[in-house]
Amino acid sequence: MNIDTRKRELVEEFSPMFNKSSLLSNIWIGTLILIILVGLYAFVLQLMNGHEVTGMRDNVVWGIYIVNFIFFVCLSYSGAFIAGVLHFFNSPLKNSISRIVEVITVLSLVIGPIFILLCIGRLDRLHYLFLYPRIQSPITWDIIAIITDLIGCFIYLYLTFIPDFAILRDATKDAEIPNWRKKMYKFLAIGYQDTPTQHKRLHKTIRIMSVMIIAMAIVAYSVLAWIFSLTVQPGWNSTIFAPYFIISGLYSGIAVIIIAMYIIRKFYKLEKYITKIHFFSGGVMLLIISLLYGYFTFSEYFSRWFSHKKHDVDLLNTLFSRYFWQFIFANYFGILMPIAILFFKKLRTVKLVTIAAIISVLGIWLNKYLIVVPTLETPYLPIQDTRAEFVHYTATWVEWSLSLTGIAAFCLFFTLILKFVPAIPMSGIIDLEIGKQSKKEKNNPIVTEF
């Protein structure tokens, strides 16, 4: 196999993905921009009028902003963990889906913390978190963990992009594309020529980084769980919150990756590279994690119900009265339905695995909501003001608009990234083909001699 020829063929194959825009893609990008503009208007209203325009009050100080923060950060940590495992064990699956996983990781880690800023009433005092940090506070640990993980994930993502930047740099020298894009590829490739020494050194570096990313993901998400579990608040004061959050993060991460694979596979017609085996493998992993997640969820609620402690009973009464159907969907339909679909091998088709993933994502987001809001509505200390709007929380259109803006920004940045590099790593495809050719030659030495 001529590697240089193969590189040019791959660039020619994937070039329509980032050189041309269809009507459907333009409508998609325009819709996302419109959602973001509405969200910016909602943000200005909140900035001018304060949290009065939201459903948050003195008792329920956290709402769907925090739920979104937990979900996105959970998604980033699980993506980092999955990407690290794929690279460390050199799984064949990484040659097709590693870029999707890595981009999801970084974008989630960028967008997630923004929702924390929406919860801060005085953004002008934000710099005090860095000037006067209190190391006794788990929130300070979380800030350190997020920044460290963000830097690590950016470096890791860039290292995996370098071979493709070099391929695009060499293949687009004479192509009819803007000069700024040619210069960008040349700059980002940092002189990488894919020599055996460079190739070996880069892969060794990525492998080392993958181990660091796995460790950072576990530590960082454990710190996020400790923000809740180190309080005395019923519903949060739990010894299993750290592993529970890690498992729930993997649950949502695998589900979102499956959904992203389905959309990218359909839109860019990549059935050749994202095959049924990817969905089958994703379904098996989602099944295993859903069983673990279901076990942790059962243990968490069963221990509270069995203890018969007054404050735990009050919380369960809130869940079973005001949030009964949400509780049923999150902890029964959102867990048992994916298990029922994925348990049978014949049902692990592309569409059914994707449907199971969608149900899982909705269930896990609602589960985070039930962890945050009902707990705040059932405080450890008695509520003095019993007005309904102070005791109960209902998100306003401003909060929902800004939540959709976060999702739209995530999708928009993902789409724009795929305008510069293909969704499938070209270097990964070449490495896989070289590996197959070497294995074939090793098994057929006579053919190789001829």
Stockholm file with secondary structure:
# STOCKHOLM 1.0

chainA/1-450         MNIDTRKRELVEEFSPMFNKSSLLSNIWIGTLILIILVGLYAFVLQLMNGHEVTGMRDNVVWGIYIVNFIFFVCLSYSGAFIAGVLHFFNSPLKNSISRIVEVITVLSLVIGPIFILLCIGRLDRLHYLFLYPRIQSPITWDIIAIITDLIGCFIYLYLTFIPDFAILRDATKDAEIPNWRKKMYKFLAIGYQDTPTQHKRLHKTIRIMSVMIIAMAIVAYSVLAWIFSLTVQPGWNSTIFAPYFIISGLYSGIAVIIIAMYIIRKFYKLEKYITKIHFFSGGVMLLIISLLYGYFTFSEYFSRWFSHKKHDVDLLNTLFSRYFWQFIFANYFGILMPIAILFFKKLRTVKLVTIAAIISVLGIWLNKYLIVVPTLETPYLPIQDTRAEFVHYTATWVEWSLSLTGIAAFCLFFTLILKFVPAIPMSGIIDLEIGKQSKKEKNNPIVTEF
#=GR chainA/1-450 SS CCHHHHHHHHHHHHHHHHHCCCHHHHHHHHHHHHHHHHHHHHHHHHHHHGGGGSSCCSSCCCCHHHHHHHHHHHHHHHHHHHHHHHHHTTCTTHHHHHHHHHHHHHHHHHHHHHHHHHHCSCGGGTTHHHHSCCTTSHHHHHHHHHHHHHHHHHHHHHHHHHHHHHHHHHHTSSSSSCHHHHHHHHHHHTTCCCCHHHHHHHHHHHHHHHHHHHHHHHHHHHHHHHHHHTSCCTTTCCTTHHHHHHHHHHHHHHHHHHHHHHHHHHHTTCTTTSCHHHHHHHHHHHHHHHHHHHHHHHHHHHHHHHHCCHHHHHHHHHHHHTTHHHHHIIIIIHHHHHHHHHTSGGGCCHHHHHHHHHHHHHHHHHHHHHHHHHHHHSCSSCCSCCCHHHHSCCCCHHHHHHHHHHHHHHHHHHHHHTTTSCSSCHHHHHHHHHHHHHHHHHHCHHHHHC
#=GC SS_cons         CCHHHHHHHHHHHHHHHHHCCCHHHHHHHHHHHHHHHHHHHHHHHHHHHGGGGSSCCSSCCCCHHHHHHHHHHHHHHHHHHHHHHHHHTTCTTHHHHHHHHHHHHHHHHHHHHHHHHHHCSCGGGTTHHHHSCCTTSHHHHHHHHHHHHHHHHHHHHHHHHHHHHHHHHHHTSSSSSCHHHHHHHHHHHTTCCCCHHHHHHHHHHHHHHHHHHHHHHHHHHHHHHHHHHTSCCTTTCCTTHHHHHHHHHHHHHHHHHHHHHHHHHHHTTCTTTSCHHHHHHHHHHHHHHHHHHHHHHHHHHHHHHHHCCHHHHHHHHHHHHTTHHHHHIIIIIHHHHHHHHHTSGGGCCHHHHHHHHHHHHHHHHHHHHHHHHHHHHSCSSCCSCCCHHHHSCCCCHHHHHHHHHHHHHHHHHHHHHTTTSCSSCHHHHHHHHHHHHHHHHHHCHHHHHC
//
